[in-house]
């Protein structure tokens, strides 16, 4: 095999080994009884195994989904698993390093030949270096399970341990045919982050690599005997991870940064506030791909070039101003984005003046709305609409209670329209965007809410799981204002025809 020539990788390896050695000191005074008890516990308790032998990695408690994946892989010697975990959730650390080292110490259902596959041979070799570093310099692992590395090096893409196990690095698309150690063929294969942005833009390359995965790579095992683990987040609908997740033989363990109730998937490591800050920094569309395994195509319906920023008219100059509210009261009180879009119409164009698009609770949404209501100039009238469905009666009670606190009667109207299919409704706005009839307040260009609204518009597409609460609220306002504009044009035509009779 080739030998890696990345000098920086060699430097990092040396630094890594020093760090591992310094962090894994053993207690020289412990009894043999304690040592044996620890070993037996480590074989059964994955979280304990991680925390004791890898303190340099275990800066946060092992998550439940880490433990679940490890136990599934340990129990099934022919596991076919896709670890579709959000960025930053340690999928490579566990699948490439900790789980195989845990399997290595088991009394049964272990493995003989591990193949670690990356985007290239160099990338795979660097991943393999983490394994060799632990096996050579982790004092705790060596103290309990004996000397490890026998010969070979990750630099060459292969090393062998004292107990007769081999570890190989393999680049994407490289031939694994004939890959074996002595009489043993691969029986633990990890395919780590095999997709990248360039690959997924080429359907032909994806198709060829998918064939290679199921033919050459999977076929390198002895009649399928062994574990096959694919690791990565879903960065595109047509990707290797996406395809394997739909394969009937594979079990997909999916972890998004937030669960369906809006709680952190790994609360021991990440707080809700820092996750929301990162989402704001990345932008909605990028966060969907990297953190929620929900890739969206920018501009599938609404194009970036259709987003026009204009200086708005004075509020008193608009013929009509309307705020449409989409409380998204489904699946829990904080499960979806709450959206309010304020739109002004001059009789021809519609300006999106303000927006509230946040994953928050009903109370914050109502407070924002009342603040908007109370800060309007006295000579400006804004109408307020909300979809009248079964859930909104509960929300109306909260509006009434908040109104009583302020000593006002809030003029909220119910939109009783019988709405057609959501996709068709929102898509119907596209011609108005293309013609420049819907514009955005340039003064709000840096507003996080307006940014989220734009991101949701650009992410909108058929069959997507991306949130569309902002576009849905905008469609409600646009439909009502457009209906009013159509009526005005119809009245004008009638008067014109009448005048011609005289």
ABEGO torsion letter per residue (X at the ends): XBBBABAAAAAAAAAAAAAAAAAABBBAABBAAAAAAAAAAAAABAAAAAAAABAAABABBBBAAAAAAAAAAAABAABBBBBBBBBGAGAAAAAAAAAAAAAAABABGBBABBBBBBABAAAAAAAAAAAAAAAAABAAAAAAAEBABABEBAAAGBBBBAAGBBBBBBBBGBBABGBBBEABBBABBBBBGABBAAAAABAAAAAAAAAAAAAAAAAABBGGBEBBBBBEBBABABBAAAAAAABAABBBBBBBABBAAGBBABAAABBAAAAAAAAAAAEAAAAAAAAAGBBBBBGAABBAAABBBBBBBBAAABABBBBBBBAGBBGEAAABBBBBBBBBBAGABBBBABBBBBBBBAAAAAAAAAAAAAABBAABBBBBBBBBBAAAAAAAAAAAAAAAAAGBBBBBBBBABBBBBAAAAAAAAAAAAAAGABBBBAAAAABAAAAAAAAAAAABBBGBABBAAAAAAAAAAAAAAAAAAAAAAAAAAAAAAAAAAX
